[in-house]
């Protein structure tokens, strides 16, 4: 009898223990059904959503050089990139839209932003690689499709432009009734500013399609650009720095140049300014140079203030650059400007300067009517105002570097000043604009590890060849006749 009682007691203990173990295995902090605003916050905080200043991208933009051989230089020797920045974010956008659908009208702002974010991440992905999975990319477990086909870059851009147009249309009534979103540290829930970003981003996309403006009627590049510029009520734009799409750093999310111990060492001969940037600034006598950089130590007494600044050539060997820096012949970062505190300066992702320059370019190309000189000036103004430059100095600079008219020379002026305005902001846009237009001329020299070429894309992730081989190879064959390298030219810039 005692054995029976012991057996029963053992079973009860076992069952109770098993139940407890199951419960203990559950994460009490897990959010099993996150709300739209929490997912939006997660997307906005994802590091791949934004582009930081003082990164490798800006060395490839030729704004700076890296002189210490221990670190990567400007060799342009990259090959592949990852899909993670695109598809991890897109999966979260998909979940945000699902959550928004469940809450009716309260979810409408998140659904509108979802369309913008899809356009944002797909366009960022396709300008890196070319063709990418889109129409089947989000099927996954729900449809048992883990090997999505690749959509053509043309079809991706058609869909991107459609999403942006739909996002603008859906935001209009929401802005009118002052609807907001929560957990938005970019615009603090202000949908009016998000709407300006949507349309400004569309101008960026349309401008990037300049080589397809005449041979791809499905895109309606000129017509769509004209529609936006000619109707500012329907298509509001980012026109001042107060509306910039930017990341504001703080004591928790510190500025990239801020040291972990809080002690700023104001001498960094490893990182000096790039000659591509400084040479333009010196020829045009650009006051921004005097703010962002420090004079070369050996040239500080030069009578001509602009002659005190020298940038390192991207194509020079790191040993050459290090020797020049050691002799005080190269200009370094002006730490007194960039890191007066842990917050540093906002990192612009899409600024008013770019919007004005894109409109000026469109006028120069004959896409839209208007005075390109006015937008050229406004682009310079908004960039210089960011640095706190006085209006009198801005006016003097514009007068000295006047827009020469809607000619090739005029277009080059616009593109050159856009490049100067992109200094340490907007990620790879300076590189992409150079890839598209050839302006400014990028330096190539002995350090180039890509057969004296500057790459024009990134090869597909190696993981695609093991998980989606048939589709990636079919796409490579269709685009590049089978060659998946960093030097083959994608449809966007052919």
N, C-alpha and C positions, 0 to 999 in steps of 0.2 A: 504493500500500500504506500509505504514511504517512497518507493521508487517511482510509482505513478505520479505522486504529488510533485516529486522533484522534476520529473519529465515535463509535467504541465507548467510548472514554474519556469523551467528553462525555456520552453517555447514562448511563454509570455515575454520573458526578458529579451529573447532573440528578436521577436516581432517588434517590441518596443524600441530596441536598439537599432534595428534596420530602418525603422521609420525615422528615428532621430538622425541617423546618418544621411538619409535622403534629404531631410530638411536642412541639415548642416551644409550639405553640398551646394545649396542655393546661395547665390551671392545677394545678401540683403541690400547692397548698394546698386544692384543691376537695374537698369531702366528697360523694362521689357516692351513697353509701348510708348516710346518718346513722342512728345508733342512736336508740332511743326516748328515752333520757335526754338526748341532745344536743338533740333536737327540743323536749323539755320545757323545757330551759334556755332555748332560743331563744324559746319562747312566754312564759315567765316574765319574760324580759328585754325583751320588746317593750313599748315605751312606751304602746301603746294598751291594754295589759292592766290598767294601774293608773291611778288618778287622783291627781294631785299636789296638794298644798296650795298656797295663794296663787296660784290660777289664775283665769282668767276665770269658770270655773264657780262659784267661791266669791263672786265679785262678783254673779253672778246669784242666788246663794243669799242675797244681801244681808248677808253677813258683813263686807264691806269696800267701800270706795268708791275710785274712781280720779279724782283731781282735776285732773290735768294734761291739757289739751286735745289734746296730741300723742298721747296714748294713748286706747285705747277705754274708754269709760265704762260706765254701766249702762243704756244706751238700749234694751236688749231689741230691737234692730233686726236680729237674725239672720234668715236665711231657710233656706238649705240646710245639710246636713252631708254627710259622706263615709261610704261603705260600708267603707272600707279597714280601720278598726279592728275590724270584724266579720269580714269574709271573708278577709283576709290571715291572721288568727289561726286561723280555722276550717280553712283549707287546711293549715296546719301541724298542727293537731290531727288531721286526716284522715291525714296522713303518719305521725304518731306512732302512730296505731292500726294502720296497715299494718305499720310496723316492729315493733310489739309482737306482732302476730299471728305473725311469723316466728320468735319465740324462745320460743314455748310458754308454760309456766307463769311464766317470768321476766317475761313481758310483761303478766301479769294486772293488776299495779298501774297500769301506764300506760293500759291499756284502761279501768279504772275511773275514773281521773282524766280520761281522754278524754271520758267521758260527762258528768262535772261541767263540764269546760271548754266542751263544746258547749252545755250549758244556760246557762252563764255568758255566753258571747258572744252567743247568740241572744236571751237575755232583755235584755241590755244594748242590743242593736240595736233590738229591737222597741219598747222603751220610748222610744226616740228618734223613730222614724218611724211606727210602726203595723205594718201588714202588711209582710212581707218574704219574699224567696225562701228556702225552707228545704228542702222535699222534693226539689227539683231543683237546689239551689244548688251541690252538690259534684260534679255530673256532669261538666261541662266537657269537656275533650279526650277523656276516656275514653268518653263517650257522645255526643260531638259535639253537646252541648246547651249553647250559649253564651247562650241567652235563657230563663233559668228563669222559671217561673210564680211568682207571689206567693202565699204561704200566708196565710190569715187569722190575725189576731193571736190569736184564740181557739185555733186549731189549734196555733200556735206554743207557747202556754202549756201546752196539754195535753201536748205532746211534751217541753217543758222539765221539767215536773213528773215525767214518766215517767223521763226520764234521771236526774234527781236521786234518785229512789227506787231505780233500778237501781244507781247509783253507790254509794249507801249499802249496799245488799244485797251488792254485790261486794266492798266494802271490809271488811265484817265479818269474814269468815274470814281475810283478809290481815292485818288488825290482830291477830287472835288468834294467828297464828303469827309476828308481829313482822316481816312483810315490809317492805321499804323501797324507796324510789326514789332514784336518784342525780341529782346536779346540781340539787337543789332548795334554793334559797337562802331560800325562804319559811318552810318548816317543817323544813328539814334532813332531809328524807326520812321524817319521822314521819307515817305514814298515819293514826294515831289522831287527830292534829290536823286532817288533811285531811278525815276523816270528820265531825268536828265542824263544819268549815266547810261541807261539803255540806248538812247538815241545817239549819244556821243560815241558809244562803243560801236554802234552800227556804222557811223562815219569812218571809224578806224577800219572796220572790216571792208567797207566799200573802197576805201583808199588802197588797202592792201591788194585789192583785185584790179588795180589799174591796168595791168597787162591783159586782162580779160574783158575790159570795158567795151571793146569793139567787135570781139569775135564770139561772144557768148550771150546771145540775147535773152536766154532764160534767166540770167542774173539781173538784167535791167539796172546795171550799175549806175549809169548817168541819171536815169529817171528816178531811181530811188534816192540818190544823193540830192537831186533837185527838190524832190518832194519834202525832204527834211529841212533843207536850208530855206525854202520859200514859205514854210508854214511854221513859224516858231511857237505858235499857240498849240498846235497839234503835236509838234515835235520839239519840246523844250530841250535845250542843250546846256552843258557845262561851259560857262563863258567867263567865270571869274574863279580865282583860287579858292574862294570860300566854298565852292561846290566840288572841288577836286575829289576824285576817288583816291583815297590815300589811307595809309596806316599810320596811326599816331602811337608812338612808343611811350613807355612810362617806366617806373622803377621796377615793375615786375617783368614786363616784356621790354627789355632794355634794347637800346639802339645797338646795331651790330658792331660799331666801333668801341662801345663802352666795355672796358675791361672788367672781368669778374671780381677783382679786388677793389674796383672803384678808383684806382690810381691811374690817371691818364698820363702816359709817357708821350710827349709831344714830338718825339723824333722817331720816325719810322722809315729808314732808308730802304727797306725792302719794298715798300709800296710807294711808287712815285707816279706823278701824273703822266699820261700818255701824250706823245707828240702829236698824234692826230687831232686831239682836242686842243692842246695848248698852241699849236701852230696857227690854227684858225683864229683862236682868241687873240693872239698877238698881232696878226695881220689886220683884224677888224678892230683892235684895241677895245676888247670886250671887258667891261668892268667886273663881270662875274668871275673872271680869272683871278683878280686881286682878292676876292673873297674866299673862293673855294680852295685855293692853294697858297703855299708859302713860297717866298722867293728862294731860288737856289742859293745855298749858303755862300758859295764863292762869287756870286754875282750880285749880292745885296747892295753894293755901293754904285752899281751902274746908274748913270744919269737918267736914262730912259727907263721908267718904271716897268714897262712891259718886257724889256730886254732882260730883266732879272728872273724871268720865268722860262724854264726849259723843261720839256717833257721827254721821256725816254721813248725811243722808237720800238714799237711792238715787235718788229722783225729782228731787232738786235739780240745777240746771245745774252743770256742772263749774266754771264761773267763780265761782258762789256758794260751792261747796265749797272751791275754792282760796283764796278770800278768807277764809273761816272758818278754814281751816288756817293760813294766813299770820298770822292774828291770835291763833293759839294756842288756838282754841276747840274743836278736835277732837282726839280721842285717837288716837295712833298705835300701831303694833305695838310690843310690848315686846321689842326685839331681845336684851336681856339674858337673856330666857327662851328664845326660839326658836332663836337661833344662838350658843350658847356655843362651838360647834365646827363643823367642816365637816359633821359627821354630823347636826347639828340634832336633830330628834325623829322617831320613827317616824311614817309616814303610814298611819293606820288606813284599811283598805278596808272591813272589816266587823268591828265590835267587839262586845264583850260588852254594852256599854250598849244597842246597838240590839236585840240579842236579847231582853233583859229588857223593853224598852219595847214591842217587838212582841207579846210574850206579855201584857203588861199591857193593850195595846189589844184583843187578842183576847178577854180576859176581860171587859173593859168592854163589848164588842160582843155578848157572850153566846155566843161561839163555843165557849169552853172554860170549865170550872169552875176556881176558884182565887181567890186573894186578889190582886187587881190592885194594891193598895197595896204589897204586898211587892215585886212586880216593878218597880213605879214607883220605890221606894226603891233597889232594887238597880241599876237603870239609872242613877240619879243617882250612886250610890256608885262604880260602875266608871268613870264619866266623870270624877268628881272625883279619884279615886285616880290616874288617868292624869296629872293635874296635880300630884300630890303633896300634896293637901289632907288635913289631919288628920281623923280619924274624928269628933272632937268637933265640928269645924266642919261636917262633912257632916250629922251628926245635928241640929245646930241649924238648918241650912238646910231639911232635910226637915220638921222640926217647924214651921217658919215657913211652909212651902209644902206643907202636908199634902194628901194625895189626898182629894178630897171625895166619893168614892163612884162607883159605876158609873152616872154620869149624863153628860149632854152636857158639863157643866162638868168632870167627871172626865176625859173623853176629851180635851178641850182641854188640860188640864194635862199629860197624857201626851205629847200631840203637841208641846206647847210645849217640854217638857224634852227630848224627842228632838231637836228642832231645836237646842237649846242644846248638846247632846252632839255633834252633827254638825259643830260649828265646825271648819273647816279640815280635815275628813276626810270619807271616804266619798263623794267626788265630787259627783254631782248629786243625791244622795239627799234632801237638804234641799229642793231645788227640786221633786223628784218628789213628796215627801210633801205639800208645799204645793199642788202641782197637784191632788193627789187629795183633800185635806181642806180647803184654804183656811186652814190654821193653820201658822204665825202669819200675820197679815195683812201682805201685802207692800206696800211703798210704791210709789206711782205718782205721778209729778209731771211737771214741765215738760221734763225730759230724755228722757221716753219717746218713742221713735221708731217706735212700733208702734200709733199711734192710741189712746194711753192704755190699752193692753192689755199684759198679760204673756203672751208666747207659750206655747203648750202642747205644741208639738212642733217638729220640724225637717222642712222639705220634703225630698223625695227628691233625691239627687245629680243634677245636670244631665246627667251622663254617661249616666244611665239612659234619658234621652229620645232618645239617639242610638244606644245599643247594645241596649236592651230596651224599646223604645217601646210596643209592643202590650201587653205584660204590665204595665208600670208604669201605663199609662193605664187599663187594665181594673181594676186594684186601686184607683186613685184614684177611679174612678167608683163602685165598690162601697162604698168606705169613706166618701167625702166628696162624692159627687155631682159629681166632676170637679174639685174645688178642692184643689190641692196647695199649701197655705199653712201658715204656722206657727201659725195661729189656729184651724184646724179640729180638732174634738175626736175623738180616737181612741176605739175601742171600750173600751179599758182603763179610761178615766175618764169615760165617758158616764154 
